Amino acid sequence: MLSAKRILLIIGGGIAAYKTLDLIRRLRERGASVTPVLTRAGAEFVTPLAVSALAGQKVFSDLFDLTDEAEMGHIQLSRSADLIVVAPATADLMAKMATGRADDLASTVLLATDTPVLIAPAMNVRMWEHPATQRNIAVLKGDGITFVGPNAGDMACGEHGPGRMAEVPEILSAIETALGDGPLKGQRVLVTSGPTHEPIDPVRYIANRSSGAQGTAIARALAALGAHVVFVTGPATVPPPDGVIVIRVETAQEMLDAVEATLPVDAAICAAAVADWRVSSASDHKIKKTKGGLPVLEFAENPDILATLSQKTTDRPRLVVGFAAETNDVIANATAKRARKGCDWIVANDVRPDTGIMGGSENAVTLITADGAEDWPRMGKDQVATQLAARIATALS
Ligand code: C5P
C-alpha cells in the first residue's frame, strides 16, 4: 500500500506517456497522491486535462508560471514529494539529468530535488544503445537514480529491442520498493568492493582477481532493506548495483580517501580486495626494455582501510565488517584477523582455487563475531549478501 505517500510524477514526451494515465489511477487506488509535471513534449502525447482529471490535481508545466511561483515555487515543488517518478524518461530528459541542465520545469525540479528519483526510460532501441545514452545511464546510476526497465520487445516505432517503457505493474512495484520502509531505512552504510589497481607506470599495474561480485551483491541487498548505501568500488568486472551512490577509485589510497570522505556512516562493510602493497617507485613514463637489465620495483605498504575504520576514535561506524579470504586454517586465521584489525565481524571464506569461490558465483562463509564462529552452508553470493544484510539490520536496530 502507498497510503499517504506523495508522488511527483514527471511525464516526458514519448508515446509511452499514455501508460502514465493508468499509472496515476493505480497510484491513487493505492492511497498515494500524485502531483503531475508535464513537459512540453509530454503534452503532445497526453493532454493536461486528462492528467489533471485523473490526478485530481492541477498539472504543473511552466517554469515561469507566475501564479505557480507565487503559490509554490519550483524548489518547493521538488521537495514536496516522497518520491519523484519520471515516466517516460526520454533520452533527452536523461541527458539533461546527467549533465545537470535546468531549462524547463521538469529538469529544474530534478536538479533542485533532494528526494529519491525513480525513472522509467522509454525510447527507440538505437537511442537506448547509443554510447551517449549509455554514458548518461552510467552517470545517473552513479548519482543514485533508480531505474525500472526498459524492457525488450516490439516498439511503437516498428523496431525491436530494449527501449519499451516498463509496464504499469512493474513501475508500481518499483515505486513500492523505492518507498519501502525496510529495516535499514535511515541508515547510512558504506560498502567497499572490487580489486584495486596499483600503477607500475602509466600503462602497467598490479591487480588481483576479485570480480567485485560479493561486494556488489551486499550493496544491493542493503539497499533493498532501505539503507542509504555509498558504494566505493575499485575496477570491478561486474557492474555496480542500482539505487546506490557509486564512487569509483583505482588505488588503495584513493579508496581510503573516498571512504574517509563518506564518514560518518552507521556501518561499513569492507568487501574490497585491497592490494597490500603499492609500487613506491612507480614511474611517470612507460618503463622501457633495456638490454641486459630488468627493472627493479620497490614496494610500500598500503593503508589498511578496514583497520583504519575499526580503530577510529571519532566517527567509528557502529558496525565494521571485514572479509578474510584464506587458503588454510580459515577460522583460526580469520579470528586472529578480527582481533588484529579491531573490526566487529569477519566474514571468512576459503579461496583455495579448487573451491571456485574467487571470481565464482557461490560462496561458503564463516561469520566470526565476538560470540564465536558460525558456519554458513555453501550458497549463491546473492544469498550470502541477503543473509548478511539481514544480520546487519538486526545489529543496527
Ligand atoms: O589483511 P587482509 O587483506 O586479509 O584483510 C582482508 C580485509 O581487510 C577485507 O575486509 C579487506 O577489504 C580489508 N582490507 C582493507 N585495506 C587493506 C587490506 C585489506 O580494507 N589495505
Boltz pocket constraint, residues with backbone or C-beta under 6 A from the ligand:
constraints:
  - pocket:
      binder: B
      contacts: [[A, 192], [A, 252], [A, 270], [A, 271], [A, 272], [A, 273], [A, 274], [A, 275], [A, 276], [A, 302], [A, 303], [A, 304], [A, 305], [A, 306], [A, 307], [A, 321], [A, 322], [A, 323], [A, 324], [A, 325]]
      max_distance: 6.0
